[in-house]
């Protein structure tokens, strides 16, 4: 007849068996496999956290862009500081708010909208070029773009070479929404 053993006893028995093993094969196998296993595990967690950050930023930028599109932001005289504060409130504390790079501008035609991230440099020594960034809420029926960037730190240094083109070893999280504002009444 088989007896039932609680899980704690089984784990304790396994640990004792590992400690009693004099051949050392278990320890050698563990030492060979633990480094790649933990490297892969940390890579998965790091990548997942960056993608969660991108998702949170995309949702926040889309929600605030809707306020710009409908005229709520211009009717309430939303300043750049107010926009930053509202954006930070929508990102669930995933970002350091002072490090968010925000660009809100109005454009004459869709062809003038920025394409790609504004990076300066080449290779793995790129930096975010924020020299043309500003905050300009457009009038009714104007073409606008909202761009937000954040340099997400990569904490595991061996992965920086594969995931980061930035000079400081970070991953660039960015979101952009382009839209034409609705024909709202300005108050």
C-alpha positions in Angstrom: 0.0 0.0 0.0 1.2 3.4 -0.9 1.3 6.1 1.7 0.7 9.8 1.1 3.7 12.2 1.7 3.2 15.9 2.1 5.0 18.0 -0.5 7.3 19.5 2.1 8.7 16.2 3.1 9.3 15.2 -0.5 11.2 18.5 -1.1 13.2 17.9 2.1 14.0 14.3 1.0 15.2 15.6 -2.4 17.4 18.2 -0.7 18.9 15.5 1.6 19.5 13.2 -1.4 21.3 16.1 -3.2 23.5 16.7 -0.1 24.3 13.0 0.3 25.4 12.5 -3.3 29.2 12.0 -3.2 29.7 11.5 -6.9 29.1 15.2 -7.6 27.3 14.6 -10.9 24.2 16.4 -9.7 26.2 19.5 -8.7 28.2 19.5 -11.9 25.1 19.2 -14.0 23.4 22.0 -12.1 26.4 24.3 -12.5 26.5 23.6 -16.2 22.8 24.3 -16.7 22.1 27.0 -14.2 23.8 29.9 -16.0 22.0 29.5 -19.3 18.7 28.7 -17.5 18.9 31.9 -15.4 20.1 34.0 -18.4 17.1 32.8 -20.4 14.8 33.4 -17.5 16.0 37.0 -17.0 15.9 37.6 -20.7 12.2 36.6 -20.8 11.4 38.7 -17.8 13.3 41.7 -19.1 11.7 41.5 -22.6 8.2 41.0 -21.1 8.6 44.0 -18.8 9.6 46.2 -21.8 6.6 45.0 -23.8 4.3 45.7 -20.9 5.8 49.2 -20.8 5.2 49.7 -24.5 1.6 48.5 -24.1 0.9 50.8 -21.2 2.5 53.7 -23.1 0.5 53.0 -26.3 -2.8 52.9 -24.3 -2.0 56.2 -22.4 -1.0 58.0 -25.6 -4.1 56.8 -27.4 -6.3 58.0 -24.5 -4.8 61.4 -24.2 -4.7 61.8 -28.0 -8.4 61.4 -28.0 -8.7 64.4 -25.6 -6.6 66.4 -28.1 -8.7 65.2 -31.0 -12.0 66.1 -29.5 -10.9 69.5 -28.3 -11.1 68.7 -24.6 -7.4 69.6 -24.1 -7.7 73.0 -25.8 -11.0 73.8 -24.1 -9.5 73.2 -20.7 -6.2 74.8 -21.6 -4.1 71.7 -20.9 -0.5 72.7 -20.6 2.6 70.6 -21.3 2.9 69.9 -17.6 -0.7 68.9 -17.3 -0.3 66.6 -20.3 2.8 65.0 -18.7 0.9 64.5 -15.4 -2.1 63.0 -17.2 0.2 60.7 -19.2 2.0 59.5 -16.0 -1.3 58.8 -14.3 -2.3 56.5 -17.2 0.9 54.5 -17.2 0.5 52.9 -13.8 3.8 54.1 -12.5 5.9 52.1 -14.9 7.9 55.1 -16.0 9.9 57.8 -14.4 7.7 60.7 -15.4 10.6 63.2 -15.6 12.3 61.0 -18.2 9.4 60.9 -20.6 10.2 62.7 -23.8 6.9 64.2 -25.2 6.3 65.9 -28.6 2.8 67.2 -29.5 2.7 69.2 -32.7 0.3 70.3 -35.5 1.3 69.7 -39.1 0.1 71.3 -42.4 -0.3 67.9 -44.2 0.1 64.2 -43.5 3.3 64.0 -45.6 5.0 66.3 -43.0 4.4 63.8 -40.1 7.6 62.4 -38.6 8.7 58.9 -39.7 10.5 56.7 -37.3 12.2 57.5 -34.0 14.4 60.6 -33.9 17.7 59.0 -33.3 21.1 60.6 -33.7 24.3 58.6 -34.1 25.0 55.2 -35.7 25.5 51.6 -34.6 25.1 51.0 -30.9 25.9 54.6 -30.0 22.6 56.2 -30.8 20.9 58.8 -28.7 17.4 60.2 -28.7 17.3 63.6 -30.5 14.7 65.7 -28.7 15.9 69.1 -30.2 12.7 69.5 -32.3 10.3 68.4 -29.5 7.6 70.8 -28.3 4.0 71.1 -27.1 1.6 72.8 -29.6 -2.1 71.9 -29.4 -3.6 72.4 -32.8 -6.9 74.0 -33.6 -10.1 72.3 -34.9 -9.6 70.4 -38.2 -5.8 70.3 -37.9 -3.5 67.4 -38.4 -1.6 66.5 -35.3 0.9 63.9 -34.0 1.7 62.9 -30.4 5.0 61.2 -29.9 6.2 59.9 -26.5 9.6 58.2 -25.9 11.2 56.6 -22.9 14.6 55.0 -22.5 13.8 51.7 -20.7 16.8 50.5 -18.7 18.0 46.9 -19.5 19.3 45.5 -16.3 21.1 42.5 -17.5 24.3 43.7 -19.3 24.9 40.7 -21.6 21.5 41.3 -23.2 22.2 45.0 -23.9 24.2 44.1 -27.0 21.2 42.3 -28.5 18.3 44.5 -27.5 19.7 48.1 -27.4 20.9 50.4 -30.1 21.2 53.2 -27.6 24.5 54.5 -26.3 23.4 54.1 -22.6 22.4 50.5 -23.1 18.6 51.1 -22.8 15.7 50.0 -24.9 13.7 52.8 -26.6 10.0 52.5 -25.8 8.0 54.8 -28.1 4.5 55.5 -29.1 3.1 57.8 -31.8 -0.5 58.7 -32.7 -1.4 60.8 -35.7 -4.9 62.2 -36.2 -7.0 65.0 -37.5 -8.8 66.9 -34.9 -12.5 67.1 -35.0 -14.4 70.3 -35.9 -15.0 71.3 -32.2 -16.0 74.7 -30.9 -13.2 76.4 -29.1 -14.4 78.0 -25.9 
